[in-house]
Amino acid sequence: MTDRYQVTGPEGEFEPGSGDQVLRHLVGIASPDDMGNLEQGLLAQRASLMCA
């Protein structure tokens, strides 16, 4: 990954224990796989609400 953009402050911080793979967030998930699963579930939930 390249440092194409200069990011300062909380937007550039990683979740502790994630090995600099997951950006810091309110949920506290450090695993990229767990974060992906959460995002996928939320997107599916959102899509089902939009189709209802």
PyMOL commands that place a pseudoatom at each C-alpha (Angstrom):
pseudoatom trace, name=CA, resn=MET, resi=1, chain=A, elem=C, hetatm=0, pos=[0.000, 0.000, 0.000]
pseudoatom trace, name=CA, resn=THR, resi=2, chain=A, elem=C, hetatm=0, pos=[1.352, 3.397, -0.888]
pseudoatom trace, name=CA, resn=ASP, resi=3, chain=A, elem=C, hetatm=0, pos=[1.202, 6.569, 1.173]
pseudoatom trace, name=CA, resn=ARG, resi=4, chain=A, elem=C, hetatm=0, pos=[-0.605, 8.484, -1.527]
pseudoatom trace, name=CA, resn=TYR, resi=5, chain=A, elem=C, hetatm=0, pos=[-2.450, 10.733, 0.903]
pseudoatom trace, name=CA, resn=GLN, resi=6, chain=A, elem=C, hetatm=0, pos=[-1.302, 12.494, 4.043]
pseudoatom trace, name=CA, resn=VAL, resi=7, chain=A, elem=C, hetatm=0, pos=[-3.814, 11.727, 6.794]
pseudoatom trace, name=CA, resn=THR, resi=8, chain=A, elem=C, hetatm=0, pos=[-3.546, 13.221, 10.258]
pseudoatom trace, name=CA, resn=GLY, resi=9, chain=A, elem=C, hetatm=0, pos=[-5.664, 12.897, 13.353]
pseudoatom trace, name=CA, resn=PRO, resi=10, chain=A, elem=C, hetatm=0, pos=[-8.157, 10.153, 14.162]
pseudoatom trace, name=CA, resn=GLU, resi=11, chain=A, elem=C, hetatm=0, pos=[-8.930, 9.432, 10.479]
pseudoatom trace, name=CA, resn=GLY, resi=12, chain=A, elem=C, hetatm=0, pos=[-5.466, 7.926, 10.072]
pseudoatom trace, name=CA, resn=GLU, resi=13, chain=A, elem=C, hetatm=0, pos=[-5.376, 5.792, 13.217]
pseudoatom trace, name=CA, resn=PHE, resi=14, chain=A, elem=C, hetatm=0, pos=[-5.612, 2.003, 13.159]
pseudoatom trace, name=CA, resn=GLU, resi=15, chain=A, elem=C, hetatm=0, pos=[-7.478, -0.243, 15.571]
pseudoatom trace, name=CA, resn=PRO, resi=16, chain=A, elem=C, hetatm=0, pos=[-5.093, -1.571, 18.257]
pseudoatom trace, name=CA, resn=GLY, resi=17, chain=A, elem=C, hetatm=0, pos=[-4.193, -5.195, 17.577]
pseudoatom trace, name=CA, resn=SER, resi=18, chain=A, elem=C, hetatm=0, pos=[-5.143, -5.030, 13.892]
pseudoatom trace, name=CA, resn=GLY, resi=19, chain=A, elem=C, hetatm=0, pos=[-1.589, -4.894, 12.568]
pseudoatom trace, name=CA, resn=ASP, resi=20, chain=A, elem=C, hetatm=0, pos=[-2.413, -1.605, 10.826]
pseudoatom trace, name=CA, resn=GLN, resi=21, chain=A, elem=C, hetatm=0, pos=[-5.095, -3.302, 8.712]
pseudoatom trace, name=CA, resn=VAL, resi=22, chain=A, elem=C, hetatm=0, pos=[-8.321, -1.940, 10.247]
pseudoatom trace, name=CA, resn=LEU, resi=23, chain=A, elem=C, hetatm=0, pos=[-8.953, 1.752, 10.711]
pseudoatom trace, name=CA, resn=ARG, resi=24, chain=A, elem=C, hetatm=0, pos=[-10.023, 2.839, 14.193]
pseudoatom trace, name=CA, resn=HIS, resi=25, chain=A, elem=C, hetatm=0, pos=[-13.784, 2.893, 14.695]
pseudoatom trace, name=CA, resn=LEU, resi=26, chain=A, elem=C, hetatm=0, pos=[-16.414, 2.824, 17.433]
pseudoatom trace, name=CA, resn=VAL, resi=27, chain=A, elem=C, hetatm=0, pos=[-17.107, -0.939, 17.345]
pseudoatom trace, name=CA, resn=GLY, resi=28, chain=A, elem=C, hetatm=0, pos=[-13.597, -2.004, 18.413]
pseudoatom trace, name=CA, resn=ILE, resi=29, chain=A, elem=C, hetatm=0, pos=[-13.128, -4.852, 15.900]
pseudoatom trace, name=CA, resn=ALA, resi=30, chain=A, elem=C, hetatm=0, pos=[-9.438, -5.510, 15.144]
pseudoatom trace, name=CA, resn=SER, resi=31, chain=A, elem=C, hetatm=0, pos=[-9.754, -8.462, 12.734]
pseudoatom trace, name=CA, resn=PRO, resi=32, chain=A, elem=C, hetatm=0, pos=[-10.086, -7.586, 9.033]
pseudoatom trace, name=CA, resn=ASP, resi=33, chain=A, elem=C, hetatm=0, pos=[-12.233, -10.704, 8.524]
pseudoatom trace, name=CA, resn=ASP, resi=34, chain=A, elem=C, hetatm=0, pos=[-14.572, -9.792, 11.390]
pseudoatom trace, name=CA, resn=MET, resi=35, chain=A, elem=C, hetatm=0, pos=[-14.875, -6.241, 10.077]
pseudoatom trace, name=CA, resn=GLY, resi=36, chain=A, elem=C, hetatm=0, pos=[-15.657, -7.553, 6.583]
pseudoatom trace, name=CA, resn=ASN, resi=37, chain=A, elem=C, hetatm=0, pos=[-18.322, -9.870, 7.975]
pseudoatom trace, name=CA, resn=LEU, resi=38, chain=A, elem=C, hetatm=0, pos=[-19.917, -7.035, 9.950]
pseudoatom trace, name=CA, resn=GLU, resi=39, chain=A, elem=C, hetatm=0, pos=[-19.925, -4.716, 6.933]
pseudoatom trace, name=CA, resn=GLN, resi=40, chain=A, elem=C, hetatm=0, pos=[-21.380, -7.435, 4.696]
pseudoatom trace, name=CA, resn=GLY, resi=41, chain=A, elem=C, hetatm=0, pos=[-24.144, -8.181, 7.199]
pseudoatom trace, name=CA, resn=LEU, resi=42, chain=A, elem=C, hetatm=0, pos=[-25.033, -4.505, 7.577]
pseudoatom trace, name=CA, resn=LEU, resi=43, chain=A, elem=C, hetatm=0, pos=[-25.114, -4.017, 3.801]
pseudoatom trace, name=CA, resn=ALA, resi=44, chain=A, elem=C, hetatm=0, pos=[-27.405, -7.045, 3.399]
pseudoatom trace, name=CA, resn=GLN, resi=45, chain=A, elem=C, hetatm=0, pos=[-29.659, -5.719, 6.158]
pseudoatom trace, name=CA, resn=ARG, resi=46, chain=A, elem=C, hetatm=0, pos=[-29.803, -2.318, 4.477]
pseudoatom trace, name=CA, resn=ALA, resi=47, chain=A, elem=C, hetatm=0, pos=[-30.566, -3.852, 1.079]
pseudoatom trace, name=CA, resn=SER, resi=48, chain=A, elem=C, hetatm=0, pos=[-33.433, -5.931, 2.493]
pseudoatom trace, name=CA, resn=LEU, resi=49, chain=A, elem=C, hetatm=0, pos=[-34.952, -2.809, 4.082]
pseudoatom trace, name=CA, resn=MET, resi=50, chain=A, elem=C, hetatm=0, pos=[-34.753, -0.936, 0.792]
pseudoatom trace, name=CA, resn=CYS, resi=51, chain=A, elem=C, hetatm=0, pos=[-36.487, -3.768, -1.094]
pseudoatom trace, name=CA, resn=ALA, resi=52, chain=A, elem=C, hetatm=0, pos=[-39.288, -4.146, 1.448]
for i in range(1, 52): cmd.bond("trace and resi %d" % i, "trace and resi %d" % (i + 1))
show_as sticks, trace
zoom trace
